[in-house]
Amino acid sequence: LTLAMALEENKVKMSDTFNCPGYVVIEGAKINCSKRAPGHGQQNLTQAFANSCNPAFINIGLRIGNDKFYQYMLDFGLTEKTGVDTTGEASGFVNSEIKYSTLALACYAFGQNFNVTPLSLINAQAACVNGGYLYTPYLVEEITDQDGNVVSKHDSTPIRQVVSEETSALVRDIMEYEVTSGTGKNGQVAGYRIGGKTGTADKGQTGDVVVSFLCFAPADDPQVIMLITMDTPS
C-alpha cells in the first residue's frame, strides 16, 4: 500500500536507491530492520520491497507525508467497514497520531501501530493490483427465485479508483519479484505467476508476532487473492 501511494504521488521512481544500515532513528526512537546491522546496504526500489526493508519504507513514508498517507488510508478503506454482506464485521483502528506524528508515520509506512481486519487488508490490496479500483466485497453474487429468475444481484460498481492503472501495473511487477527473488520465495508454485508480500507484525511488547503472506495470481492478470496469517508461530 505504501509503495502504491508513493508511486501514485511521484514520490519514488523505479531508479531510486535506498541505503539500509540495519536501523533508523526517528524522533529518538530506534527502529530496526528485519536485517539488523549491517543491514541491506544499497538497494533499488524493487530490491528494497523484496527485502522487506523497514528503513527504505520509512524513507518512502516520510516522502509521502502525514496528510497524504492518512488520506490514502481512508481511500483504501482501512479505517471503516468494507460493507461485506454479512453480520458482525469490525472496523480497523487508526490512531490519530498518524495525522501529525513523524514517528507514527514511520511505523505506519512499514505496516505497524495500527489495526486492520483481514478482509479490509485483502480489499485494499486488491485495489493495488486490479488496476486501482476499490470494491465492496461480497459473499452472495445473486439471489434467484425457484424459477431461476434473478431477484437481486450484487452491485459490482467500484467505490472509487484509488491509484492509476499504471501504478497498479508497477505494483504487480514488484510484488511478483518479491515471490521470485525476495522474502516471498516460498510462495512460488510451478507453472503459475504469483505476486505477494510477506509481513511481520509485533504484538505489543510481548515479543510475539503475527506473520502473514498476501498473494495473488496470475501476477499479470489477477483473478485470485489470498491472505495467510499465523498468530504467534513457534
N, C-alpha and C positions, 0 to 999 in steps of 0.2 A: 504493500500500500504506500509506504514511504517512497519507494522507487517510482511508482506511478505518479504520485504528486509532484516529485521533483522533475521528472521528465516533462510532465504536462506544463509546468510553470517555467520551463527552460532554466532551471537552477543547476542542472547537471547535463553534461554531454557524454556520449559514449567514449570520447577520447580523454575524459578526466581521469586523473590518477589520485590515489589516496595513500598516505603513509600511516601505517599502524605500528606503534611501538609496543602494543600489548595492553595499553590502557589510555585513558584520557581523564583529565581533571576538569570538572565543571562546577563552578561555584564552590570550590573547596572539597567537592566530593570526588573520590577516585572511582571510576567505572572501568572495570576490567573487560578485556575482550575474551572471547571463547578461547583464543590462543594467547596466553599471557606472555610476558616479556620473553624473547624479543619481539613477539607479535608477528604479523603477516608481512611487515615491510611494505614495499611499494606494490600497489595493485591498481589495475584499471577498474572501471565501474563493474564490469561483468565479473571479474575475479573477486572483488570486494563482496558482491552479493553471494557468489558461490561459496565464499569462505565464512559467511555469516559474521562479517566483521563489524563489531559494535562501534569502534572509533570512526570508521568510514561512514556508517549510517547516522551517527551523531552529527558528524560534519554536514551530511546532507540535510538532516532535520533542521539544523541551525540555519542553513541557507533558505529553507522554506519559511521559517519564522512562525511564531506562535499563532498569530491570527489566521494565516493561511492554512496551517496544519490543522487547527481546530475546525475551520470551515470544511476542509476535506473530510474530517471525521464525521461531520454532520451529513455531508453529501454522500458518503459511503454508507450511511445509515447505522453507524456504530453506536449512536447514543440513544437509539429508540428501538422499539419492537419492529420486527420485519413485516408483521401483518400476516404471517402464515395462517392458513385456515384450520387452526386447532386451538384448544384452550390452554391456558397456563403459561404462555410464553413470557419470559422475563426480558428485561431491558439490560443493556450494558451499563457500566458505571464509569463515568469520566470525571475526574477531579477538576475543579475549576482552576487549579494551578496551571493547567495547560494554556490558559489564556494569557499568562504573564510570566511564568517562571521558566528561565533558561534550563534549569536542571530538569524540570518536568518534561520540557520539550525534548531534551537529550534522551531521557528514558523512553518516552513515547516513540521516538524515532526508530528504536530497535525493538519496540513491542512490549515494553514493561510499564508497570504502575497504573494500568487501567484494566478493566474487565470487559470482555465481550462474550456473548453466548456463542457456542459453536456454529449455530445456524447463521447468526449475524456475520461471523467471520467468513464463512463459506460464501454468503451472499455478496459481501463486499469484494472478496477475492474473485468471484465470478465476474463482477463488473470490471475488474482489472484486465481480464483475459478474453472477454467475449466481444470486444470492440468498444468497451467503455460504458455499457448500459447497466444501470441498477434496476432489478426487477423485484416484484413481490413473489417470494417462493410460495409453493402450494403443494398440498397432498392430493387434492381431488381436481382433476383436469375438467371433468364434465359430469353432469348428472343426467341420466336418461330415464324416461318412463318405461312401463312394461312393454311398450311397442317399439322401443328403441329410439324414440324421438328425444332430441336434446332439450332438457328442461332448463338447465343453466350451464354456463361454461365459464371457466376461469379467464379473466381478462389478462391477456399476455402483453398489454401495452407497457413499455418501460416507464418507470417512475421518472427517471432523468438520465441524461448522459453525463457521467462524471469525468471521464477522460476521453481523449480522441481515439479514433481507430489507429492512428499512427503510434500513439503512446502505448496502446494495448498490444500492438504487434511487437514492439520492443520488449515489453514486459514478458510476453510469451517466450521470446527468443532467449532472454536472460534466465528465465525460470527453467527452460529446457537445458541450458548449460549447467545450471545448478544440479540437475539429475545426472547428466553425462559426466561432469567433471568436478562437482563440488560436494558439499556435505550431504546431498541427497542421493548419492550414488547407489545406495541400497534400494532405491525406488525404481531402478531400471528393470524393465520387462522386455525380453527379447521379442522383436517384431513390432514394438509399439514406440511411438514418440511421446514421451511423458515430460511434463513440466512440473516443478514443485518447489517447495521451500520448507526447510526444517525450522523448528522453533524450540526454544527452551525458556520457560517462564519460571522465575523464582516464586516460591510460596512463602512470602513474607521473609522473616529472618530465621526460618527453621532449618535451612539447608536443603529442604526438599524442593523438587522441581516437577513441573509438568512438561513433558516433551511432546512434540507434535510434528506431523508431516502433512502439509496440504498439497494436493497434487491434482493434475488434470490431464486428460488425454482426449484425442490426439493433440499434441502440442501446437500444431499448425491450424487446427480447426476444432477447438474444444467442444466435446459432447458430454463428457462426464467429469465431475469434480468431486473430490473426496477429502475429508479431514480425519486423520488418525491421531488420537491422543492417548498418552499413557500417564496416569496420575501417580506420581512418586514411584517410578520404576526402580527396581533393585539392580 
